[in-house]
């Protein structure tokens, strides 16, 4: 009960901070909104619908999953910034489990990612991406799951970093390639051998694909845009979430005390 | 005058802890950071009694913060053992965390949250109240407590303003109040007044003195400001990760500083003066002025028995600061060598030409 309260308090703090930081809300939204508003329609206009594929919906779903996943991951990595601002000392000296601290952080940053998801959904609707109310409602739990998955990935990255500077530097290497490897806006069919291998290693791939499974399920008659089936993606996301979160926390807690 | 929310006499010792265990017991504590070539803390030992005001004094980089981090369980020791209230800081880390409060060297408030939100966060983390999404939904007991805290800090509605808008002194006070919410057995303060102006420092010390008087909390302070150690029950001086001196401020002064009497005579009379001093059992080296290891009641007796006309009479009573500088200077000179605890008197005699004596003690004959 006490641990649960602490998890909620840590998560609540992240949400409070987000709501007070309007500049950050706009900054976080700018990039995904540009992709959804400009890239999707431009690709659709230029390439039409190859093999019946709706390119606008493809980019929209890809960006939605990627944004939520990355937002939660970066949010969790911000525990490093907390350490540099010394607020984390206050958390780490308190008598709650280290696992609760990480759980609270993942939960908080996942909740923080939700307003972004809602904004992207709203923009997609305005731009005429085909969607139904039932489809949107079905997407919400999937979005939350993807956010938690992103948070768990963030913990694994965090556990291997020593400073915010290091975090900024690895960002380009671990986040940017996944845009392409996960097929956020490019197709994954027929990738050359090495890219195919890398793509299957990229965790984001399974999050994007699971969201597309869900989207297509509510668009009867349209060409499915996912590459694997929903059951496989769900198992992959669930398993990686548990592995990343558990392993990352374990490494992080050890490194935190054994400096 | 009461402190309201500040803890009353510490709770009875929790089951499992020996009732008479000292508040803090440290035995041969060692910490070597990864990739470091020497120990940041190098085998220190000390004990702090319940309710005592203990000061760990030392220059920057002496190992003070490392020691506090280990004692508050956020850093693992490399060797040795430490107990807080009889509980092992490694094996019973979680229990120890409940027993300690800490004011960190760098402010650890969340600037984006209000004062009340910072307090609430702490209260929930320490299991004092269950989490609730807003101030209004928190239990009445909590709200009463916060209102009392605000009064104590001399603020009203500002407790609901972001911490960013607070002054440096206010933030420190809020941190102290916050750290006492869960009634810690030991309150650690890591250079709490660094960066504060003199009036704010004074206010903070008055406040801490009250907290100590009314709650009986054991206080563990690190500082490199000597005057902050003068009121301590026990001072432990560390340098290069080692204890170089320990005792009450008075003991340290007595052991490490020696009052001296400095006299001189006209050049023609110096031989006579030297002979007279030799008669009193005082060796007068050099060509004068002569520095004599004489202090207290004996000063007058010595002066009375000298018949040679004196041109200079001066007494020197080193402050604790002189003693401290001497200890730290000496251990720096010793470098890594062991045996820094030797006799200090030769050091005192070393810089004895009167230049370092305090002016108000001087009387020119």
Interface residues (C-beta under 8 A of the other chain):
Chain A: X1 X2 X4 X5 X6 X8 X9 X12 X13 X16 X17 X20 X21 X85 X86 X87 X89 X90 X91 X92 X93 X94 X95 X96 X97 X256 X257 X258 X259
Chain B: X33 X34 X72 X73 X74 X75 X76 X94 X95 X97 X98 X100 X102 X104 X106 X107 X108 X109 X110 X111 X112 X113 X117 X120 X121 X122 X124 X125 X126 X127 X129 X130 X131 X133 X162
